[in-house]
Amino acid sequence: MGVIIAKSVNEACAVLAENPATTVLAGGTDLMVQANRGAHSLESVLDLSRIPELKNWSLEGSEMVLGAGISYTDLADPQIAALVPALTQAARTVGSPQIRNAGTLGGNLATASPAGDTIPVLVAMDAVLQLKSSTENREIAITEFITGVKTNALKPGEIIQSIKMPVFQGPQEFLKVGTRNAMVISVVSLALVTDFLGRKLRVGVGSVSPVPFRATAAEEFIAQEFDWETNSALSEKVINKFSELVADSTKPIDDHRGTADYRKHAVGVLAKRALERVCAGEKS
């Protein structure tokens, strides 16, 4: 097995241009599971973990830019938590401290699992991925990047360089259900992001369809019912209707972690809880 440790994004892209079949290693928390099962060859490996620019983040006007190599532990930084609290909440639910230290945001996206914990938040935030190769820089929306169960739109020779998203004013929530309380793959997950300036509640859901999506019918309904001036509590009828619309937007399947019926019920419960918590939160 040959391993190349890249020291810059340009060097990494040059390596992939020469051999696009090289396996890209970020945190390795997903890749090593596949390798241990014999499902992935490791004849040639490109290690991105020593590239400083992939670990940086910045605030550019009203947008946040996160390097693809930023770890789940890094996402718990108080400065990030103040700007995108739902993303920090999601990062804290991932695995053990060792996994959170190693696993990366870009790796979670590249794996493209329907159960990826950061993905519902990024979908709700309308995140855009910045991709780079030795010949091209391009941007792609997260909903176009993830094309199916564990498949993505990366071209040969490309890596995820960063993730860009707007910063919204208002409370946020991320919730998930698993077979236990910690270190568990989600059976369902949900992110609710309040955008007071745009007067919109954004809903991203996970583990209930092959690809990530926004529950747009639920968003349109609740935008008309939400009290944008005082953020006061909503009626039980409105909350229940919102919960039903979120549940009805999903297309879950039966698998070893849960049935489709359970998933549909559970995501409705998460939608209700998230909305109640958002209404109980501060306006800004």
C-alpha positions in Angstrom: 0.0 0.0 0.0 1.3 3.4 -1.0 0.4 6.4 1.1 0.9 10.0 0.1 0.5 12.7 2.8 -0.5 15.9 1.0 0.6 19.2 2.6 -1.7 21.5 0.4 -4.9 21.3 -1.6 -3.0 21.9 -4.8 -0.7 19.0 -4.0 -3.6 16.7 -3.3 -5.3 17.7 -6.6 -2.0 17.0 -8.5 -1.8 13.6 -7.0 -5.4 12.8 -8.0 -4.8 14.2 -11.5 -2.0 11.7 -11.9 -4.0 8.8 -10.5 -7.8 9.5 -10.1 -8.3 6.0 -8.6 -6.3 6.9 -5.5 -8.4 6.5 -2.3 -8.8 9.8 -0.5 -8.5 9.6 3.3 -9.8 12.4 5.5 -10.7 11.2 9.0 -11.0 7.5 8.0 -13.9 6.8 10.3 -16.1 5.6 7.5 -13.4 4.4 5.1 -11.8 2.1 7.6 -15.1 0.3 8.3 -15.3 -0.4 4.6 -11.7 -1.5 4.4 -12.0 -3.8 7.3 -15.0 -5.5 5.6 -13.0 -5.9 2.5 -15.3 -3.6 0.6 -12.7 -1.0 -0.3 -9.2 -1.4 -1.8 -6.4 0.6 -0.2 -3.6 0.1 -2.8 -3.0 3.8 -3.1 -4.1 6.3 -0.4 -4.0 10.1 -0.4 -4.1 11.5 3.2 -5.7 14.9 3.5 -5.4 15.2 7.3 -2.2 17.3 7.3 -3.6 20.1 5.0 -4.0 23.2 7.3 -6.3 25.1 4.9 -8.9 22.3 5.0 -9.2 22.8 8.8 -9.9 26.5 8.7 -13.2 28.3 8.9 -14.2 32.0 8.3 -17.1 34.3 8.4 -17.4 36.2 5.1 -20.1 38.8 5.4 -23.3 36.9 6.1 -21.9 33.6 5.0 -19.8 31.0 6.9 -17.1 29.0 5.1 -16.0 25.7 6.7 -13.0 23.8 5.5 -13.9 20.2 4.5 -11.2 18.9 6.9 -12.8 20.5 10.0 -13.5 17.8 12.6 -16.7 17.2 14.6 -14.8 18.3 17.7 -13.8 21.6 15.9 -17.5 22.2 15.1 -18.2 22.4 18.8 -16.1 25.6 19.0 -18.2 28.2 20.9 -17.8 30.7 18.0 -19.2 28.2 15.5 -21.9 27.2 18.0 -23.0 30.8 18.3 -23.4 31.1 14.5 -24.8 27.7 13.5 -26.0 26.0 16.7 -27.8 23.1 15.0 -24.5 22.0 13.3 -22.7 22.0 16.6 -25.6 20.0 18.1 -25.3 17.5 15.3 -21.6 17.2 15.6 -21.9 16.4 19.4 -24.1 13.4 18.6 -21.5 11.7 16.5 -19.8 8.7 18.0 -17.2 8.8 20.8 -14.7 11.6 21.5 -12.1 9.7 19.5 -14.4 9.5 16.5 -15.3 13.2 16.8 -11.6 14.1 16.9 -10.9 12.2 13.7 -14.1 12.4 11.6 -14.5 15.4 9.3 -17.4 17.4 7.8 -16.1 16.7 4.3 -15.9 13.0 5.0 -19.5 12.9 6.2 -20.6 14.6 3.0 -18.5 12.4 0.7 -19.8 9.2 2.4 -23.3 10.5 1.5 -25.1 8.2 3.9 -28.8 9.0 4.5 -28.0 8.8 8.2 -25.1 11.3 8.1 -25.7 13.5 11.1 -24.5 16.9 9.7 -26.4 16.5 6.5 -30.0 17.6 7.6 -28.5 20.8 9.1 -26.6 21.6 5.9 -29.7 20.9 3.8 -31.7 23.2 6.0 -29.0 25.8 5.6 -28.9 25.6 1.8 -25.2 24.7 2.0 -23.1 24.9 -1.1 -20.0 22.7 -1.6 -16.9 24.1 -3.1 -15.1 21.4 -5.1 -11.6 21.5 -6.5 -9.4 19.6 -9.0 -6.2 20.3 -10.7 -8.1 21.9 -13.6 -11.4 23.2 -12.2 -13.1 24.9 -9.3 -16.9 24.5 -9.0 -19.7 24.9 -6.6 -22.7 22.6 -6.1 -25.7 22.6 -3.8 -25.7 19.8 -1.2 -29.0 18.5 -2.6 -27.3 18.1 -6.0 -24.1 16.7 -4.6 -25.7 13.7 -2.8 -27.1 11.7 -5.7 -28.2 8.5 -3.9 -27.5 6.2 -1.0 -23.7 6.6 -0.4 -23.2 8.1 -3.9 -22.1 11.7 -4.7 -21.3 14.0 -7.7 -17.6 14.2 -7.2 -15.7 13.9 -10.5 -12.5 11.9 -10.8 -9.7 14.0 -9.4 -11.9 16.2 -7.3 -12.0 16.8 -3.6 -14.3 18.8 -1.3 -12.5 21.9 -0.4 -15.0 23.8 1.7 -18.7 24.1 2.6 -20.4 27.5 2.4 -23.7 28.5 4.0 -25.6 31.6 5.1 -25.8 32.5 8.7 -29.4 33.0 9.8 -30.9 35.0 12.7 -33.0 32.9 15.0 -32.9 29.7 17.1 -32.0 26.3 15.7 -32.5 22.7 16.7 -31.1 19.3 15.7 -32.6 16.1 17.0 -32.2 12.5 16.2 -33.5 9.1 17.3 -31.3 6.0 17.6 -31.4 2.6 19.2 -29.7 4.1 22.3 -28.8 7.5 23.6 -25.1 7.8 22.5 -22.6 6.6 19.9 -25.4 5.4 17.6 -26.3 5.7 13.9 -29.5 7.7 13.6 -32.8 6.0 12.7 -34.2 9.4 11.9 -32.9 12.9 12.3 -34.2 16.4 11.8 -32.8 20.0 11.7 -35.0 23.1 12.2 -33.5 26.4 11.3 -35.2 29.7 11.9 -34.6 32.6 9.5 -36.2 35.7 11.0 -35.1 38.0 8.2 -36.4 35.8 5.5 -39.4 34.9 7.6 -39.0 31.2 7.0 -38.5 28.0 9.1 -36.2 25.6 7.2 -36.6 21.8 7.8 -34.0 19.2 6.8 -34.6 15.5 7.5 -32.3 12.5 7.5 -32.6 8.7 7.3 -36.1 8.9 5.8 -35.2 9.0 2.0 -32.3 8.0 -0.3 -31.2 11.6 -0.7 -31.5 14.7 1.6 -34.4 17.1 1.1 -36.3 20.0 2.7 -39.8 19.4 3.9 -41.1 22.3 1.8 -44.8 21.8 2.4 -44.3 21.9 6.1 -42.1 25.0 5.7 -44.7 26.9 3.7 -47.4 26.1 6.2 -45.5 27.1 9.3 -44.2 30.3 7.8 -47.8 31.5 7.7 -48.6 30.5 11.2 -45.4 31.5 13.0 -45.4 34.7 15.1 -42.4 36.5 13.5 -42.8 39.5 15.8 -42.8 37.9 19.3 -41.9 34.2 18.6 -44.7 33.2 21.0 -46.0 29.7 21.5 -48.1 28.1 18.7 -51.4 26.3 19.2 -51.3 22.5 19.5 -53.4 22.3 16.3 -50.7 24.2 14.3 -47.8 22.2 15.8 -49.6 18.9 15.1 -50.3 20.0 11.5 -46.6 20.9 11.0 -45.6 17.5 12.4 -47.9 15.7 10.1 -46.7 17.6 7.0 -43.0 16.8 7.9 -43.9 13.1 8.4 -45.9 13.0 5.1 -42.9 14.4 3.2 -40.7 11.4 3.9 -40.2 8.1 2.0 -38.6 5.8 4.6 -37.8 2.1 4.3 -37.7 -0.9 6.6 -34.2 -1.9 7.6 -32.4 -3.5 10.6 -32.5 -0.2 12.5 -36.3 0.5 12.2 -39.4 0.1 10.1 -40.7 2.6 7.7 -43.8 3.2 9.9 -41.6 3.8 12.9 -39.4 6.2 11.0 -42.4 8.2 9.8 -43.9 8.4 13.3 -40.5 9.3 14.8 -39.7 12.1 12.4 -43.1 13.6 13.2 -42.3 13.6 16.9 -38.9 15.2 16.2 -40.6 17.9 14.2 -43.0 18.7 17.0 -40.3 18.8 19.6 -38.0 21.0 17.5 -40.8 23.5 16.8 -41.8 23.7 20.4 -38.2 24.3 21.4 -37.7 27.0 18.7 -40.8 28.8 19.9 -39.4 28.7 23.4 -36.1 30.2 22.3 -34.9 33.7 21.9 -35.6 35.7 18.8 -32.0 36.4 18.1 
